[in-house]
Amino acid sequence: VQLVESGGGLVQPGGSLRLSCTASTTISATDAMGWYRQAPGKQRELVATLGSFSSGGDKNYIPSVRGRFTISRDNVENTVYLEMNSLNVEDAAVYYCYLHHEGSLYWGRGTQVTVAS
């Protein structure tokens, strides 16, 4: 299974980006997905999670992004999105998506988000 992220780039503070992560396999009702990020010199942190459809599809966010970021999934496109609004310099990082599929955990290679004026 491969995950390919896209949508990163350079944005000014206050701007928006939408990250995409497409899986090479069909996302099933029992799969969970989410996004981590890692800034230089910092540990990787979990940003947003999307529970499996079969468990209710709960969405969770870390406090610093709640209300600004939205995670969603397109089961037809086998893609998970992260809509990011009101970006600030603390959001700059490499963003990685993950997929928990059939008992295994898969990672994408990451997409860089840079926030600068």
URFENVEN-V260858 format. One record per pair of residues at least 4 apart in sequence whose C-alpha atoms are under 8 Angstrom apart, sorted by the first residue. I is the first residue (numbers start at 0). GAP is how many residues later the second one is. D is the distance in whole Angstrom. If there is no record, write none. Layout:
# URFENVEN-V260858
<<I;GAP;D> <I;GAP;D>>
This chain:
# URFENVEN-V260858
<<0;22;7> <0;23;6> <0;24;6> <0;105;7> <1;21;6> <1;22;5> <1;23;8> <1;104;7> <1;105;8> <1;106;7> <2;18;6> <2;19;6> <2;20;5> <2;21;6> <2;94;7> <2;95;8> <2;96;8> <2;103;7> <2;104;6> <2;105;5> <2;106;8> <3;16;8> <3;17;5> <3;18;5> <3;19;7> <3;104;6> <3;105;7> <3;106;8> <4;14;7> <4;15;5> <4;16;4> <4;17;7> <4;91;7> <4;92;7> <4;103;6> <4;104;7> <4;105;6> <4;106;6> <5;13;6> <5;14;5> <5;15;6> <5;105;6> <6;10;7> <6;11;6> <6;12;4> <6;13;6> <6;104;7> <7;9;7> <7;10;8> <7;11;6> <7;103;5> <7;104;5> <7;105;5> <7;106;8> <8;8;8> <8;102;8> <8;103;6> <8;104;5> <8;105;6> <9;103;6> <9;104;5> <9;105;6> <9;106;7> <10;4;6> <10;5;7> <10;6;8> <10;76;8> <10;102;8> <10;103;6> <10;104;5> <10;105;6> <10;106;8> <11;75;8> <11;76;8> <11;103;5> <11;104;5> <11;105;5> <12;73;7> <12;74;5> <12;75;5> <12;76;7> <12;102;6> <12;103;6> <12;104;6> <13;71;7> <13;72;4> <13;73;5> <13;74;6> <14;70;6> <14;71;5> <14;72;5> <15;67;8> <15;68;5> <15;69;4> <15;70;6> <15;71;6> <16;66;6> <16;67;5> <16;68;7> <17;63;7> <17;64;6> <17;65;4> <17;66;6> <18;62;5> <18;63;5> <18;64;6> <18;65;8> <19;59;7> <19;60;6> <19;61;5> <19;62;7> <20;58;5> <20;59;5> <20;60;6> <20;76;6> <20;87;8> <21;55;7> <21;56;6> <21;57;4> <21;58;7> <22;4;8> <22;55;6> <22;56;6> <23;54;8> <24;53;7> <25;49;8> <25;52;6> <26;4;6> <26;48;6> <26;51;6> <26;74;8> <27;47;8> <27;73;8> <28;23;6> <28;24;5> <28;25;5> <29;22;5> <29;23;6> <29;24;6> <29;25;7> <29;71;7> <29;72;8> <30;20;7> <30;21;5> <30;22;7> <30;68;7> <30;69;6> <30;70;5> <30;71;7> <31;17;8> <31;18;6> <31;19;5> <31;20;4> <31;21;8> <31;67;6> <31;68;5> <31;69;7> <32;16;6> <32;17;5> <32;18;7> <32;19;8> <32;47;7> <32;64;7> <32;65;6> <32;66;5> <32;67;6> <33;12;8> <33;13;8> <33;14;5> <33;15;4> <33;16;6> <33;37;8> <33;46;8> <33;63;6> <33;64;5> <33;65;7> <34;11;6> <34;12;6> <34;13;5> <34;14;6> <34;47;8> <34;60;7> <34;61;6> <34;62;4> <34;63;6> <35;8;7> <35;9;5> <35;10;4> <35;11;5> <35;12;7> <35;59;6> <35;60;5> <35;61;6> <35;62;8> <36;7;6> <36;8;6> <36;9;7> <36;10;7> <36;56;6> <36;57;5> <36;58;4> <36;59;6> <37;4;6> <37;5;6> <37;6;4> <37;7;6> <37;55;5> <37;56;5> <37;57;7> <38;4;7> <38;5;7> <38;53;7> <38;54;4> <38;55;6> <39;53;7> <45;16;7> <46;14;6> <46;15;6> <46;18;7> <47;11;7> <47;12;6> <47;13;4> <47;14;7> <47;23;7> <48;9;8> <48;10;6> <48;11;5> <48;12;7> <48;22;7> <49;7;6> <49;8;6> <49;9;5> <49;10;7> <49;21;7> <49;22;7> <50;4;7> <50;5;7> <50;6;4> <50;7;5> <50;8;6> <51;4;6> <51;5;5> <51;6;8> <52;4;5> <58;12;7> <60;4;7> <60;5;6> <60;8;8> <61;4;6> <64;4;6> <67;16;6> <67;17;5> <67;18;6> <67;19;8> <68;13;7> <68;14;5> <68;15;4> <68;16;6> <69;11;8> <69;12;6> <69;13;5> <69;14;7> <70;9;7> <70;10;6> <70;11;5> <70;12;6> <71;8;6> <71;9;5> <71;10;7> <72;5;8> <72;6;6> <72;7;4> <72;8;6> <73;4;6> <73;5;5> <73;6;6> <74;4;7> <86;4;6> <86;28;7> <87;4;7> <87;27;6> <88;25;8> <88;26;5> <88;27;7> <90;22;8> <90;23;8> <90;24;7> <91;20;8> <91;21;5> <91;22;5> <91;23;5> <92;19;6> <92;20;5> <92;21;7> <93;16;6> <93;17;5> <93;18;4> <93;19;6> <94;15;5> <94;16;5> <94;17;6> <94;18;7> <95;11;7> <95;12;6> <95;13;6> <95;14;4> <95;15;7> <96;10;6> <96;11;5> <96;13;7> <97;7;7> <97;8;5> <97;9;5> <97;10;6> <98;6;6> <98;7;5> <98;8;7> <99;4;6> <99;5;5> <99;6;6> <100;4;6> <100;5;8>>
